Amino acid sequence: MAQAGLVAGALRAHGVEIELITIRTSGDRLADVALADFGGKALFVKEIEEAIVAGRVDAGVHSLKDMPALLPDGLELAAFPSRGDVRDVLLTRTGGGLDDLPHGARVATSSLRRRALLLARRPDLMIEPIRGNVDTRLRKLEEGLCDALVMALVGLERLGIKPERAHVLEAREFLPAVGQGTLAVEVRVNDGAVLRTLQRLDDPAARAESLAERAFLRGLGAGCHTPVAGLAKVEGGQLFLDGLVASVDGRTLIRGQGDGLVDRAEAVGARLADDLLARGAGAILAAKGPA
């Protein structure tokens, strides 16, 4: 709702009348189960996409990192507003960074990417699953149900939450999820009026970065069962992409970089996916995650 409010506010600033419609998704209702067991990322977008297709709403606002690499027929991403912070943050009850956690500390996250990157850095850590909204997760930390948890920094910022004991994990070392920090507005492909309205919010750099990262994910054929990370950055007329595929235990990481012209963003993503597959990422992608 906070994210939808940001988009609504930006449109209202352009004189557009907006009505916010709340849709509770399967991902919200199934807050106690692993995403990989119940359809993965699609759980956070399915009901919203159904409402768009049916014409009950004109557009849906998503966290881009929650969206599958392929969209349903008849839908497209009309706008990528300016990107927020892409980094993850480590929250603890005592303060400090990853290296300050005690041996065998319990770190909560349900992201396989975060799990793999944590274990690659600290194989001794005990990674525990956690679901629920931000307040629920923070409460579990304060109640001592875990020693630390990892979240997206932008999620805290959009809610105006500033935890006292937060350690930002720099993106170069702790590569974020594809689309992290980015909002995407989804619409019907034939709805010209809505498309033209939403183009006012589209940020060219955010669009190019998003297209590159999603092409990378699509080229890998990866879903929610494999740790994949990817971060694109537009600098001048060039786009630079850093991508990674990891085993769920963090013991194997295949990482690569690519670059190209901004207007060839998807080609950059596809090439990097091919490069990682050629270097063994396919075997990791074919392996099953933890039970």
DOTORRO-637691 format. One record per residue: residue in three letters; chain; x, y, z of N, C-alpha, C in turn. Coordinates in steps of 0.05 Angstrom, whole numbers, plus 5000, padded with zeros to 4 digits. Example, Ala and Ser with C-alpha at 12.3 -4.5 7.8 and 13.67 -1.06 7.14 Angstrom:
<recs>
(rec ALA,A,(5264,4886,5156),(5246,4910,5156),(5264,4934,5156))
(rec SER,A,(5257,4955,5142),(5273,4979,5143),(5258,5001,5157))
</recs>
This chain:
<recs>
(rec MET,A,(5016,4976,5000),(5000,5000,5000),(5017,5025,5000))
(rec ALA,A,(5040,5024,5014),(5058,5047,5014),(5069,5052,4986))
(rec GLN,A,(5075,5030,4972),(5086,5033,4945),(5064,5044,4926))
(rec ALA,A,(5040,5033,4928),(5018,5043,4912),(5013,5072,4917))
(rec GLY,A,(5016,5080,4943),(5012,5108,4950),(5032,5126,4937))
(rec LEU,A,(5057,5117,4934),(5077,5133,4921),(5070,5138,4892))
(rec VAL,A,(5061,5117,4878),(5053,5120,4850),(5029,5138,4848))
(rec ALA,A,(5009,5133,4866),(4985,5150,4865),(4991,5179,4869))
(rec GLY,A,(5009,5185,4889),(5017,5212,4894),(5030,5225,4870))
(rec ALA,A,(5047,5210,4857),(5061,5222,4833),(5041,5228,4811))
(rec LEU,A,(5022,5210,4807),(5002,5215,4787),(4984,5239,4794))
(rec ARG,A,(4976,5241,4819),(4960,5263,4828),(4974,5290,4823))
(rec ALA,A,(5001,5289,4826),(5016,5313,4821),(5014,5322,4792))
(rec HIS,A,(5008,5304,4775),(5004,5310,4746),(4974,5315,4740))
(rec GLY,A,(4957,5317,4761),(4929,5323,4757),(4912,5300,4751))
(rec VAL,A,(4922,5275,4755),(4907,5251,4749),(4890,5243,4774))
(rec GLU,A,(4865,5237,4770),(4848,5227,4792),(4854,5197,4797))
(rec ILE,A,(4858,5191,4822),(4866,5163,4829),(4848,5152,4851))
(rec GLU,A,(4841,5127,4848),(4828,5112,4869),(4845,5088,4875))
(rec LEU,A,(4852,5084,4900),(4869,5061,4908),(4850,5038,4916))
(rec ILE,A,(4856,5015,4904),(4840,4991,4910),(4859,4971,4923))
(rec THR,A,(4851,4961,4947),(4867,4942,4962),(4860,4914,4953))
(rec ILE,A,(4881,4899,4945),(4877,4871,4937),(4896,4854,4954))
(rec ARG,A,(4885,4835,4969),(4901,4817,4985),(4910,4793,4969))
(rec THR,A,(4936,4790,4965),(4946,4769,4947),(4950,4743,4963))
(rec SER,A,(4955,4721,4948),(4961,4696,4961),(4986,4697,4977))
(rec GLY,A,(5005,4713,4968),(5030,4716,4984),(5025,4729,5011))
(rec ASP,A,(5005,4746,5012),(4998,4758,5038),(4983,4738,5056))
(rec ARG,A,(4965,4722,5044),(4949,4703,5060),(4966,4680,5069))
(rec LEU,A,(4985,4671,5052),(5001,4647,5059),(5027,4656,5072))
(rec ALA,A,(5025,4671,5093),(5049,4684,5105),(5066,4664,5121))
(rec ASP,A,(5056,4640,5125),(5071,4621,5141),(5083,4598,5125))
(rec VAL,A,(5082,4600,5098),(5093,4578,5082),(5116,4589,5064))
(rec ALA,A,(5133,4570,5056),(5155,4578,5038),(5144,4584,5010))
(rec LEU,A,(5153,4606,4999),(5143,4614,4972),(5148,4593,4951))
(rec ALA,A,(5171,4579,4953),(5178,4559,4933),(5159,4536,4933))
(rec ASP,A,(5144,4532,4955),(5126,4509,4957),(5098,4517,4946))
(rec PHE,A,(5093,4542,4942),(5066,4551,4934),(5066,4571,4911))
(rec GLY,A,(5083,4566,4891),(5082,4583,4867),(5102,4606,4866))
(rec GLY,A,(5118,4610,4887),(5139,4629,4886),(5129,4658,4882))
(rec LYS,A,(5144,4673,4867),(5139,4702,4864),(5111,4708,4854))
(rec ALA,A,(5099,4690,4838),(5073,4696,4826),(5052,4699,4848))
(rec LEU,A,(5057,4690,4872),(5037,4693,4894),(5032,4722,4901))
(rec PHE,A,(5052,4739,4895),(5049,4767,4903),(5036,4784,4880))
(rec VAL,A,(5031,4772,4857),(5021,4788,4835),(4996,4776,4822))
(rec LYS,A,(4990,4750,4828),(4969,4735,4813),(4942,4749,4815))
(rec GLU,A,(4932,4755,4839),(4906,4767,4842),(4905,4795,4830))
(rec ILE,A,(4926,4810,4832),(4927,4837,4821),(4926,4835,4790))
(rec GLU,A,(4941,4817,4778),(4940,4814,4749),(4912,4805,4740))
(rec GLU,A,(4899,4788,4755),(4872,4779,4748),(4853,4803,4748))
(rec ALA,A,(4856,4821,4767),(4839,4845,4768),(4844,4864,4745))
(rec ILE,A,(4870,4866,4736),(4876,4883,4713),(4863,4871,4688))
(rec VAL,A,(4867,4845,4684),(4856,4832,4660),(4826,4835,4659))
(rec ALA,A,(4813,4832,4682),(4784,4833,4684),(4773,4861,4682))
(rec GLY,A,(4791,4881,4683),(4782,4909,4681),(4772,4921,4707))
(rec ARG,A,(4776,4907,4729),(4767,4917,4755),(4786,4939,4765))
(rec VAL,A,(4811,4939,4756),(4829,4961,4761),(4844,4967,4735))
(rec ASP,A,(4855,4991,4733),(4869,4999,4709),(4898,4993,4709))
(rec ALA,A,(4909,4991,4733),(4938,4986,4736),(4944,4973,4763))
(rec GLY,A,(4966,4959,4764),(4976,4947,4789),(5004,4956,4795))
(rec VAL,A,(5009,4961,4820),(5036,4970,4829),(5049,4946,4843))
(rec HIS,A,(5073,4939,4834),(5088,4917,4845),(5116,4925,4852))
(rec SER,A,(5128,4910,4871),(5157,4909,4874),(5167,4892,4851))
(rec LEU,A,(5185,4904,4835),(5194,4889,4811),(5207,4862,4819))
(rec LYS,A,(5220,4861,4842),(5234,4836,4849),(5214,4814,4856))
(rec ASP,A,(5188,4821,4860),(5168,4801,4865),(5155,4790,4840))
(rec MET,A,(5163,4800,4817),(5150,4793,4792),(5165,4771,4777))
(rec PRO,A,(5151,4750,4768),(5164,4730,4752),(5176,4742,4726))
(rec ALA,A,(5195,4728,4714),(5209,4738,4691),(5191,4741,4667))
(rec LEU,A,(5169,4725,4666),(5151,4726,4643),(5124,4736,4653))
(rec LEU,A,(5111,4754,4638),(5085,4765,4644),(5063,4749,4630))
(rec PRO,A,(5039,4749,4641),(5017,4737,4627),(5011,4751,4601))
(rec ASP,A,(4999,4737,4582),(4992,4749,4556),(4972,4772,4562))
(rec GLY,A,(4976,4794,4547),(4957,4816,4549),(4965,4837,4570))
(rec LEU,A,(4987,4832,4584),(4996,4851,4604),(5025,4861,4598))
(rec GLU,A,(5031,4885,4606),(5058,4895,4602),(5065,4914,4625))
(rec LEU,A,(5091,4920,4629),(5100,4939,4649),(5102,4966,4636))
(rec ALA,A,(5084,4984,4644),(5082,5010,4631),(5101,5031,4642))
(rec ALA,A,(5109,5028,4667),(5126,5049,4679),(5144,5037,4700))
(rec PHE,A,(5168,5048,4700),(5187,5042,4722),(5195,5069,4734))
(rec PRO,A,(5183,5077,4756),(5191,5102,4769),(5220,5101,4778))
(rec SER,A,(5231,5124,4785),(5259,5126,4793),(5265,5105,4815))
(rec ARG,A,(5288,5092,4812),(5295,5070,4830),(5302,5080,4858))
(rec GLY,A,(5294,5064,4878),(5303,5069,4905),(5329,5055,4911))
(rec ASP,A,(5335,5054,4937),(5360,5040,4946),(5358,5011,4939))
(rec VAL,A,(5379,5000,4928),(5379,4972,4919),(5390,4953,4941))
(rec ARG,A,(5401,4963,4962),(5416,4947,4981),(5399,4933,5001))
(rec ASP,A,(5410,4911,5012),(5399,4897,5035),(5410,4909,5061))
(rec VAL,A,(5396,4904,5083),(5406,4913,5109),(5404,4891,5129))
(rec LEU,A,(5425,4889,5146),(5425,4869,5167),(5415,4883,5193))
(rec LEU,A,(5395,4872,5205),(5384,4882,5230),(5390,4863,5253))
(rec THR,A,(5400,4873,5275),(5408,4856,5297),(5397,4869,5323))
(rec ARG,A,(5398,4854,5345),(5391,4865,5371),(5414,4878,5385))
(rec THR,A,(5438,4873,5375),(5462,4883,5389),(5479,4902,5373))
(rec GLY,A,(5473,4904,5347),(5488,4922,5330),(5511,4907,5316))
(rec GLY,A,(5524,4920,5297),(5547,4909,5283),(5539,4897,5257))
(rec GLY,A,(5559,4887,5242),(5555,4876,5216),(5556,4845,5216))
(rec LEU,A,(5559,4834,5192),(5559,4804,5190),(5582,4792,5206))
(rec ASP,A,(5605,4804,5205),(5629,4793,5218),(5627,4795,5249))
(rec ASP,A,(5608,4811,5259),(5605,4815,5288),(5585,4795,5300))
(rec LEU,A,(5571,4780,5283),(5552,4761,5293),(5566,4738,5307))
(rec PRO,A,(5556,4728,5329),(5570,4705,5343),(5569,4680,5326))
(rec HIS,A,(5587,4662,5332),(5587,4636,5317),(5561,4622,5320))
(rec GLY,A,(5550,4612,5298),(5524,4598,5299),(5500,4615,5303))
(rec ALA,A,(5503,4641,5298),(5480,4659,5302),(5457,4652,5284))
(rec ARG,A,(5432,4657,5293),(5408,4651,5277),(5400,4676,5261))
(rec VAL,A,(5402,4674,5235),(5395,4696,5218),(5370,4689,5202))
(rec ALA,A,(5350,4706,5203),(5324,4700,5191),(5322,4713,5163))
(rec THR,A,(5315,4697,5144),(5308,4706,5117),(5295,4682,5102))
(rec SER,A,(5276,4688,5085),(5264,4667,5069),(5274,4669,5040))
(rec SER,A,(5293,4687,5035),(5304,4691,5008),(5327,4671,5004))
(rec LEU,A,(5325,4654,4984),(5347,4636,4978),(5373,4651,4970))
(rec ARG,A,(5369,4674,4957),(5393,4690,4950),(5407,4700,4975))
(rec ARG,A,(5392,4711,4993),(5405,4720,5018),(5417,4697,5034))
(rec ARG,A,(5403,4675,5034),(5413,4651,5048),(5440,4643,5037))
(rec ALA,A,(5443,4642,5010),(5467,4633,4997),(5490,4653,5003))
(rec LEU,A,(5484,4679,5000),(5504,4699,5004),(5514,4700,5033))
(rec LEU,A,(5495,4696,5052),(5503,4696,5080),(5521,4672,5086))
(rec LEU,A,(5514,4648,5076),(5530,4625,5081),(5557,4626,5066))
(rec ALA,A,(5557,4639,5043),(5583,4642,5029),(5602,4658,5046))
(rec ARG,A,(5592,4677,5060),(5608,4695,5077),(5613,4682,5105))
(rec ARG,A,(5592,4670,5116),(5594,4658,5143),(5581,4631,5143))
(rec PRO,A,(5595,4609,5136),(5584,4582,5135),(5573,4573,5162))
(rec ASP,A,(5581,4585,5184),(5573,4576,5210),(5545,4586,5218))
(rec LEU,A,(5534,4605,5203),(5508,4616,5210),(5485,4596,5207))
(rec MET,A,(5465,4599,5224),(5441,4583,5222),(5420,4600,5208))
(rec ILE,A,(5412,4593,5184),(5393,4609,5169),(5365,4599,5174))
(rec GLU,A,(5347,4616,5183),(5320,4607,5190),(5300,4622,5173))
(rec PRO,A,(5278,4609,5164),(5258,4622,5148),(5242,4642,5164))
(rec ILE,A,(5233,4663,5151),(5215,4682,5164),(5197,4694,5142))
(rec ARG,A,(5171,4697,5148),(5152,4710,5130),(5137,4731,5146))
(rec GLY,A,(5119,4745,5133),(5103,4766,5146),(5112,4794,5138))
(rec ASN,A,(5096,4814,5146),(5103,4841,5139),(5127,4851,5155))
(rec VAL,A,(5134,4876,5150),(5158,4887,5162),(5155,4888,5193))
(rec ASP,A,(5132,4897,5202),(5128,4899,5231),(5130,4872,5245))
(rec THR,A,(5119,4852,5232),(5120,4824,5243),(5149,4815,5245))
(rec ARG,A,(5164,4820,5224),(5192,4811,5225),(5208,4825,5246))
(rec LEU,A,(5204,4851,5248),(5219,4866,5268),(5211,4857,5297))
(rec ARG,A,(5186,4851,5301),(5177,4842,5327),(5190,4815,5334))
(rec LYS,A,(5192,4797,5314),(5205,4771,5319),(5234,4774,5327))
(rec LEU,A,(5247,4794,5315),(5275,4799,5322),(5277,4809,5351))
(rec GLU,A,(5260,4829,5358),(5261,4840,5385),(5253,4820,5406))
(rec GLU,A,(5236,4800,5399),(5228,4780,5418),(5249,4758,5421))
(rec GLY,A,(5270,4759,5405),(5292,4740,5408),(5288,4714,5393))
(rec LEU,A,(5268,4714,5374),(5264,4689,5359),(5286,4685,5338))
(rec CYS,A,(5302,4705,5334),(5326,4703,5317),(5346,4724,5327))
(rec ASP,A,(5371,4720,5319),(5392,4739,5327),(5395,4762,5308))
(rec ALA,A,(5387,4758,5283),(5389,4779,5263),(5370,4772,5240))
(rec LEU,A,(5364,4791,5224),(5348,4786,5200),(5358,4805,5178))
(rec VAL,A,(5354,4797,5153),(5362,4813,5130),(5337,4821,5114))
(rec MET,A,(5336,4846,5108),(5313,4857,5093),(5323,4876,5072))
(rec ALA,A,(5305,4884,5054),(5311,4904,5034),(5309,4932,5047))
(rec LEU,A,(5330,4947,5044),(5331,4974,5057),(5308,4992,5047))
(rec VAL,A,(5302,4989,5021),(5282,5007,5009),(5254,5002,5022))
(rec GLY,A,(5249,4977,5030),(5223,4972,5043),(5220,4987,5069))
(rec LEU,A,(5242,4988,5085),(5241,5003,5110),(5238,5033,5104))
(rec GLU,A,(5252,5043,5084),(5251,5071,5077),(5223,5080,5069))
(rec ARG,A,(5210,5063,5052),(5183,5070,5043),(5163,5071,5065))
(rec LEU,A,(5168,5056,5086),(5150,5056,5109),(5158,5076,5131))
(rec GLY,A,(5180,5090,5126),(5190,5110,5145),(5202,5098,5170))
(rec ILE,A,(5212,5073,5168),(5223,5059,5191),(5253,5061,5191))
(rec LYS,A,(5265,5070,5214),(5294,5073,5216),(5304,5058,5241))
(rec PRO,A,(5308,5032,5238),(5318,5017,5261),(5345,5027,5272))
(rec GLU,A,(5348,5026,5298),(5373,5036,5310),(5397,5019,5303))
(rec ARG,A,(5393,4993,5302),(5416,4974,5298),(5414,4962,5271))
(rec ALA,A,(5421,4978,5251),(5419,4969,5223),(5446,4972,5210))
(rec HIS,A,(5455,4952,5196),(5480,4953,5181),(5475,4948,5152))
(rec VAL,A,(5480,4968,5135),(5475,4966,5107),(5496,4947,5094))
(rec LEU,A,(5486,4929,5078),(5503,4910,5063),(5508,4921,5035))
(rec GLU,A,(5532,4929,5029),(5538,4942,5004),(5533,4923,4980))
(rec ALA,A,(5521,4934,4959),(5512,4917,4937),(5535,4903,4923))
(rec ARG,A,(5558,4914,4922),(5580,4901,4908),(5587,4874,4921))
(rec GLU,A,(5585,4873,4948),(5592,4848,4962),(5567,4831,4967))
(rec PHE,A,(5544,4843,4970),(5519,4828,4976),(5500,4836,4954))
(rec LEU,A,(5503,4822,4931),(5489,4830,4907),(5459,4827,4911))
(rec PRO,A,(5443,4848,4904),(5414,4847,4909),(5399,4829,4889))
(rec ALA,A,(5374,4826,4894),(5356,4811,4877),(5351,4827,4851))
(rec VAL,A,(5345,4813,4830),(5336,4826,4805),(5312,4843,4811))
(rec GLY,A,(5314,4868,4803),(5292,4887,4807),(5290,4899,4834))
(rec GLN,A,(5308,4894,4853),(5306,4904,4880),(5308,4935,4879))
(rec GLY,A,(5291,4948,4895),(5290,4977,4896),(5273,4990,4875))
(rec THR,A,(5262,4974,4857),(5247,4985,4834),(5217,4978,4836))
(rec LEU,A,(5200,4998,4830),(5172,4993,4828),(5165,4990,4798))
(rec ALA,A,(5145,4973,4793),(5135,4969,4766),(5105,4972,4765))
(rec VAL,A,(5095,4987,4745),(5066,4991,4742),(5057,4974,4718))
(rec GLU,A,(5039,4955,4724),(5030,4936,4703),(5002,4944,4693))
(rec VAL,A,(4998,4942,4667),(4973,4949,4654),(4966,4930,4632))
(rec ARG,A,(4942,4934,4620),(4934,4919,4596),(4948,4931,4572))
(rec VAL,A,(4957,4914,4554),(4973,4923,4531),(4957,4941,4513))
(rec ASN,A,(4931,4937,4512),(4914,4953,4493),(4901,4977,4505))
(rec ASP,A,(4909,4984,4530),(4897,5007,4543),(4913,5032,4539))
(rec GLY,A,(4910,5044,4515),(4927,5066,4507),(4926,5090,4525))
(rec ALA,A,(4902,5097,4536),(4899,5120,4553),(4915,5117,4579))
(rec VAL,A,(4913,5093,4591),(4928,5088,4616),(4958,5088,4610))
(rec LEU,A,(4966,5075,4588),(4994,5074,4581),(5005,5102,4578))
(rec ARG,A,(4991,5120,4565),(5001,5147,4560),(5003,5162,4587))
(rec THR,A,(4984,5157,4604),(4984,5171,4631),(5008,5162,4647))
(rec LEU,A,(5013,5136,4647),(5035,5125,4664),(5063,5132,4653))
(rec GLN,A,(5065,5137,4627),(5091,5144,4616),(5103,5169,4630))
(rec ARG,A,(5087,5185,4643),(5097,5209,4657),(5114,5201,4680))
(rec LEU,A,(5110,5176,4690),(5126,5167,4713),(5150,5151,4706))
(rec ASP,A,(5153,5144,4681),(5174,5126,4672),(5201,5139,4673))
(rec ASP,A,(5220,5126,4687),(5248,5136,4689),(5265,5120,4669))
(rec PRO,A,(5278,5133,4650),(5293,5118,4629),(5315,5100,4641))
(rec ALA,A,(5329,5110,4661),(5350,5094,4673),(5339,5070,4687))
(rec ALA,A,(5318,5074,4703),(5305,5052,4717),(5294,5031,4697))
(rec ARG,A,(5283,5041,4675),(5272,5022,4655),(5295,5005,4643))
(rec ALA,A,(5316,5018,4635),(5338,5003,4623),(5350,4983,4642))
(rec GLU,A,(5354,4991,4667),(5365,4973,4687),(5346,4949,4692))
(rec SER,A,(5320,4955,4693),(5301,4934,4697),(5300,4914,4674))
(rec LEU,A,(5300,4925,4650),(5299,4907,4626),(5324,4889,4625))
(rec ALA,A,(5347,4900,4632),(5371,4884,4632),(5370,4862,4652))
(rec GLU,A,(5362,4869,4677),(5362,4849,4698),(5341,4827,4693))
(rec ARG,A,(5318,4835,4682),(5297,4815,4677),(5304,4798,4653))
(rec ALA,A,(5319,4809,4633),(5328,4792,4611),(5349,4772,4621))
(rec PHE,A,(5365,4780,4640),(5385,4762,4653),(5370,4739,4667))
(rec LEU,A,(5350,4746,4683),(5334,4725,4697),(5320,4707,4677))
(rec ARG,A,(5308,4718,4657),(5294,4703,4637),(5313,4684,4621))
(rec GLY,A,(5336,4694,4615),(5356,4678,4600),(5366,4654,4617))
(rec LEU,A,(5367,4657,4643),(5375,4635,4660),(5352,4615,4663))
(rec GLY,A,(5328,4623,4658),(5305,4606,4663),(5301,4600,4692))
(rec ALA,A,(5309,4619,4709),(5309,4615,4738),(5282,4622,4750))
(rec GLY,A,(5275,4608,4771),(5250,4614,4786),(5257,4620,4814))
(rec CYS,A,(5239,4612,4832),(5243,4619,4861),(5259,4598,4875))
(rec HIS,A,(5268,4576,4861),(5281,4554,4875),(5312,4557,4875))
(rec THR,A,(5322,4577,4862),(5351,4580,4859),(5360,4609,4866))
(rec PRO,A,(5382,4611,4882),(5392,4638,4888),(5404,4651,4863))
(rec VAL,A,(5391,4673,4854),(5401,4689,4832),(5401,4718,4840))
(rec ALA,A,(5422,4732,4833),(5424,4761,4839),(5432,4775,4814))
(rec GLY,A,(5424,4800,4812),(5431,4816,4788),(5427,4845,4793))
(rec LEU,A,(5446,4861,4785),(5444,4890,4789),(5456,4905,4765))
(rec ALA,A,(5439,4920,4752),(5447,4937,4729),(5450,4966,4738))
(rec LYS,A,(5468,4980,4725),(5472,5009,4731),(5477,5024,4705))
(rec VAL,A,(5462,5045,4700),(5466,5062,4677),(5485,5084,4684))
(rec GLU,A,(5506,5087,4669),(5525,5109,4672),(5531,5121,4645))
(rec GLY,A,(5521,5145,4641),(5523,5158,4615),(5506,5142,4595))
(rec GLY,A,(5517,5135,4572),(5502,5120,4552),(5507,5090,4554))
(rec GLN,A,(5521,5082,4575),(5528,5053,4579),(5512,5041,4601))
(rec LEU,A,(5508,5015,4599),(5495,5000,4620),(5514,4978,4629))
(rec PHE,A,(5518,4975,4655),(5535,4955,4666),(5518,4936,4684))
(rec LEU,A,(5523,4910,4680),(5506,4890,4694),(5524,4870,4708))
(rec ASP,A,(5518,4865,4733),(5532,4846,4750),(5512,4824,4757))
(rec GLY,A,(5519,4799,4752),(5500,4777,4757),(5513,4754,4771))
(rec LEU,A,(5496,4738,4785),(5507,4716,4801),(5486,4694,4803))
(rec VAL,A,(5495,4669,4802),(5479,4645,4808),(5494,4630,4830))
(rec ALA,A,(5480,4621,4850),(5494,4608,4873),(5479,4583,4880))
(rec SER,A,(5493,4564,4892),(5481,4541,4904),(5468,4550,4931))
(rec VAL,A,(5447,4536,4940),(5433,4544,4963),(5450,4543,4989))
(rec ASP,A,(5471,4527,4988),(5489,4526,5012),(5511,4546,5011))
(rec GLY,A,(5512,4562,4990),(5532,4583,4988),(5560,4574,4981))
(rec ARG,A,(5563,4548,4976),(5590,4538,4970),(5599,4543,4942))
(rec THR,A,(5580,4546,4924),(5587,4551,4895),(5574,4577,4886))
(rec LEU,A,(5590,4595,4876),(5579,4620,4866),(5592,4625,4838))
(rec ILE,A,(5575,4629,4818),(5584,4636,4792),(5575,4664,4786))
(rec ARG,A,(5595,4682,4782),(5589,4710,4779),(5601,4721,4753))
(rec GLY,A,(5588,4740,4742),(5599,4752,4717),(5589,4780,4713))
(rec GLN,A,(5601,4795,4695),(5594,4822,4688),(5590,4825,4658))
(rec GLY,A,(5574,4844,4651),(5569,4850,4623),(5564,4880,4620))
(rec ASP,A,(5566,4890,4596),(5560,4918,4591),(5552,4922,4562))
(rec GLY,A,(5540,4944,4556),(5532,4951,4529),(5517,4977,4529))
(rec LEU,A,(5507,4984,4506),(5492,5009,4504),(5465,5007,4518))
(rec VAL,A,(5456,5030,4529),(5431,5031,4544),(5408,5021,4527))
(rec ASP,A,(5407,5028,4502),(5384,5020,4485),(5386,4990,4477))
(rec ARG,A,(5406,4976,4486),(5409,4947,4482),(5409,4932,4508))
(rec ALA,A,(5394,4943,4528),(5394,4932,4555),(5388,4903,4556))
(rec GLU,A,(5367,4894,4542),(5359,4866,4543),(5380,4848,4531))
(rec ALA,A,(5394,4857,4511),(5415,4841,4499),(5438,4838,4519))
(rec VAL,A,(5444,4858,4535),(5465,4856,4555),(5457,4834,4575))
(rec GLY,A,(5432,4834,4584),(5423,4814,4603),(5424,4786,4592))
(rec ALA,A,(5415,4783,4567),(5415,4757,4555),(5443,4746,4552))
(rec ARG,A,(5462,4763,4544),(5490,4754,4540),(5502,4745,4567))
(rec LEU,A,(5496,4760,4588),(5507,4752,4614),(5496,4725,4623))
(rec ALA,A,(5470,4721,4618),(5458,4695,4625),(5472,4673,4610))
(rec ASP,A,(5477,4677,4584),(5491,4657,4568),(5518,4651,4579))
(rec ASP,A,(5532,4672,4588),(5559,4669,4598),(5559,4653,4624))
(rec LEU,A,(5541,4658,4642),(5540,4643,4667),(5531,4614,4662))
(rec LEU,A,(5513,4610,4643),(5505,4582,4637),(5528,4567,4625))
(rec ALA,A,(5544,4580,4609),(5568,4567,4597),(5589,4560,4617))
(rec ARG,A,(5588,4573,4640),(5608,4568,4661),(5597,4551,4684))
(rec GLY,A,(5574,4538,4679),(5565,4518,4698),(5540,4525,4714))
(rec ALA,A,(5528,4548,4708),(5504,4557,4723),(5481,4538,4719))
(rec GLY,A,(5480,4525,4696),(5458,4507,4690),(5455,4484,4710))
(rec ALA,A,(5478,4473,4719),(5477,4451,4738),(5466,4461,4765))
(rec ILE,A,(5473,4485,4773),(5463,4497,4798),(5433,4501,4796))
(rec LEU,A,(5425,4512,4773),(5396,4517,4769),(5380,4492,4769))
(rec ALA,A,(5392,4470,4761),(5377,4445,4759),(5375,4431,4787))
(rec ALA,A,(5391,4440,4806),(5391,4428,4832),(5367,4438,4848))
(rec LYS,A,(5358,4422,4866),(5335,4429,4883),(5345,4444,4907))
(rec GLY,A,(5328,4462,4917),(5334,4478,4941),(5331,4461,4966))
(rec PRO,A,(5334,4473,4989),(5332,4459,5015),(5303,4452,5021))
(rec ALA,A,(5300,4431,5035),(5273,4422,5043),(5261,4441,5063))
</recs>
